[in-house]
């Protein structure tokens, strides 16, 4: 597959943030010794390890190392994948600007402290698939001018109610049909998505989501089970402002394009709301939370972070979709700043700090790298 995605590596990060992600990855790997994260950005896939450098971005990264490609449990791969996926979502919303309206639909179910995450996710997935395949839902899609959607999965944990999984679905509707909804209520065309969103929330929850949840042994209240927020297409200027998010917990307002893309793709890198802890917050409390970290890994293993509805990428002319393991290997244009021998890399792993080395390398000076390597002890026979 040709490279159709504009790579957007992380810029303007504080050195402490970079080092923290490497430290957190090591903590998670220790808690999941049989998972692929255990060798991610540690094991060599070629003889020498490269330190690659982008002159334009003033940023360094490792090359020639294996990557796990996990958007769920690896903070290093998750950050890179989130940036790539987010650029795709922003391109999708730009493509929809003149011909579609959009809204964010959030699905969830009641959860209790001791309910296993995998059990709730499996039941929610079954309920979601059931409503999507029903005849009534297909008729509702025609009535609303439904074009397609992108769905993301998020799960947080709270000490009172346990795991809280939910879906975020970014849905797109034909602008002409939405305009007809506004005209039916004698409102301005821009109010159409607001009217449709309110109607959609009542219809989806009452006639589809709640009955399907009950069928699969779950329940949700009218206040929290389903929410629909209209997206505001007027704030496209925010795309440039939020093109690269320096902090995973950036405070983006509801409605703007960058904010919606952030909500979809940063579910794994953002901090949780007051109602619970994100996975990364739980991982930061290791080893006390090792049981929760292991449970999260088992529940999300093999799942994609984003699901695109059939035909949506073609409609937006985005091209084919990369799998995470492919996308994480795509790099920005670079040159090789320095090459580390197997012995030097072994010293870095044993005595050094991978994150600190990358921070130093981002200054673009090979001599700084060698100075750091000289501070590491030699390997004993």
FENJO-V617617 format. One record per backbone hydrogen bond with DSSP energy under -0.5 kcal/mol. CO is the residue of the C=O (numbers start at 1). NH is the residue of the N-H. E is the energy in kcal/mol with one decimal. If there is no record, write none. Layout:
co = (CO;CO)
nh = (NH;NH)
e = (E;E)
//
This chain:
co = (2;5;14;14;15;16;17;18;19;20;21;22;23;24;25;26;27;28;32;35;36;36;37;39;39;43;49;50;50;51;51;52;53;53;54;54;59;61;63;64;64;66;69;70;73;74;75;76;77;78;79;80;81;82;83;84;85;86;87;88;89;90;91;92;94;96;96;99;101;102;103;103;104;105;105;106;107;112;116;117;118;119;120;121;122;123;124;125;126;127;128;129;130;134;135;136;137;138;139;140;141;141;142;145;148;149;150;151;152;154;156;157;158;162;164;165;166;167;167;168;168;169;169;170;171;172;172;173;174;175;176;177;178;179;180;181;182;182;183;188;189;191;192;193;194;195;196;197;198;199;200;201;202;203;203;204;204;205;208;209;210;211;212;213;213;214;219;221;225;227;229;231;232;235;236;237;238;240;244;247;250;253;255;256;257;258;259;260;261;262;266;266;273;277;278;279;280;282;283;285;287;289;290;291;292;293;294;295;296;297;300;305;307;309;311;312;313;314;323;323;324;326;327;335;335;338;340;341;342;343;344;345;346;347;347;348;353;354;355;356;357;358;360;361;364;365;365;366;367;368;369;370;371;372;373)
nh = (4;7;17;18;19;20;21;22;23;24;25;26;27;28;29;30;31;32;35;38;39;40;40;42;43;66;340;52;63;337;338;61;55;335;58;59;54;52;50;45;46;41;71;74;75;78;79;80;81;82;83;84;85;86;87;88;89;90;91;92;93;94;95;96;97;99;100;175;173;231;105;171;229;107;169;227;167;115;120;121;122;123;124;125;126;127;128;129;130;131;132;133;134;138;139;140;141;142;143;144;145;146;145;174;172;309;170;307;168;166;164;277;162;158;156;109;154;107;169;152;170;105;171;150;103;147;148;101;178;179;180;181;182;183;184;185;185;187;186;191;192;195;196;197;198;199;200;201;202;203;204;205;206;207;208;208;209;210;212;213;214;215;216;216;218;217;110;225;108;106;104;233;235;238;239;241;242;243;246;250;252;256;232;260;261;262;263;264;265;266;269;270;276;157;282;283;284;285;286;288;290;293;294;295;296;297;298;299;300;301;303;153;151;312;315;316;318;317;326;327;328;329;330;53;337;51;49;345;346;347;348;349;350;351;352;352;357;358;359;360;361;362;363;364;366;368;369;370;371;372;373;374;375;375;376)
e = (-1.0;-0.7;-1.0;-1.5;-2.5;-2.2;-1.8;-1.7;-2.5;-2.8;-2.3;-1.9;-1.8;-2.5;-2.7;-1.8;-1.3;-1.3;-1.8;-1.7;-1.6;-0.6;-0.6;-1.8;-2.2;-2.7;-3.3;-0.7;-2.7;-2.4;-1.3;-2.0;-0.6;-2.0;-1.8;-1.2;-2.6;-2.9;-2.2;-2.6;-0.8;-3.7;-0.6;-0.7;-0.7;-2.9;-1.2;-1.5;-2.9;-2.6;-1.8;-1.9;-3.0;-2.4;-1.8;-1.5;-2.3;-2.4;-1.9;-2.2;-2.3;-2.1;-2.3;-1.4;-1.2;-0.5;-2.0;-1.7;-3.0;-2.8;-0.6;-2.7;-2.8;-0.5;-3.2;-2.0;-2.2;-1.4;-1.9;-2.7;-2.3;-2.1;-2.8;-2.5;-1.9;-2.3;-2.7;-2.5;-1.9;-1.9;-1.8;-1.4;-0.7;-1.6;-2.1;-2.0;-2.0;-1.7;-2.1;-1.7;-0.8;-2.6;-0.5;-3.1;-2.6;-2.7;-3.0;-2.5;-2.6;-2.8;-3.5;-3.6;-2.0;-2.2;-1.6;-0.6;-2.4;-2.0;-0.5;-3.1;-0.5;-3.2;-0.8;-1.8;-1.9;-3.3;-1.1;-2.5;-2.2;-2.2;-1.4;-1.5;-1.8;-2.3;-2.0;-1.0;-0.7;-2.8;-1.4;-2.0;-1.6;-2.1;-2.8;-2.4;-1.9;-2.1;-3.0;-2.3;-1.6;-2.4;-3.1;-2.2;-2.0;-2.0;-0.5;-1.2;-3.5;-2.2;-2.1;-2.6;-2.3;-1.8;-1.1;-0.7;-3.0;-1.6;-4.1;-2.8;-2.2;-2.9;-3.3;-0.7;-0.7;-1.5;-1.8;-1.0;-2.6;-0.8;-0.7;-1.4;-1.2;-0.8;-1.7;-2.2;-2.4;-2.3;-2.2;-1.9;-2.4;-2.6;-0.5;-2.8;-1.8;-2.2;-2.0;-2.9;-1.8;-1.5;-1.7;-1.2;-1.8;-2.4;-2.3;-2.1;-2.5;-2.2;-2.3;-2.1;-1.9;-1.3;-2.2;-1.1;-2.8;-1.8;-2.2;-2.0;-2.6;-1.0;-1.0;-2.9;-2.4;-1.1;-1.3;-2.4;-0.8;-2.8;-2.1;-2.6;-2.1;-1.7;-2.0;-2.4;-2.0;-3.0;-1.0;-1.2;-2.3;-1.7;-2.1;-2.5;-2.5;-1.6;-1.6;-2.4;-0.5;-0.9;-1.1;-2.2;-2.4;-1.9;-2.4;-2.1;-0.6;-1.2;-1.4)
//
